[in-house]
Amino acid sequence: MSPGTAQPGASISHWLDDCEWSWTGSLASWALDHPAGPGSVQAPEEAAAHRAGRLRAHRDALGFLCPVLRPTRP
């Protein structure tokens, strides 16, 4: 890609899965590593609830588009 070239993107299911599992896995890992930390009891519950919602509710419906908007040169 040459300098100044913009690359838009669109989400696909496995990419969103990777993002979701990374986020919820990091949250659960943090709770295990910091048992006395604020929210460490709630963190695994939140991660599990978020995963369940993703799998049951919006996994096949949710996506997003990342357009890149920039001025054009004459």
Secondary structure as GFF3:
##gff-version 3
##sequence-region A 1 74
A	DSSP	beta_strand	9	10	.	.	.	ID=ss1
A	DSSP	alpha_helix	13	33	.	.	.	ID=ss2
A	DSSP	alpha_helix	42	53	.	.	.	ID=ss3
A	DSSP	pi_helix	54	58	.	.	.	ID=ss4
A	DSSP	beta_strand	65	66	.	.	.	ID=ss5
###
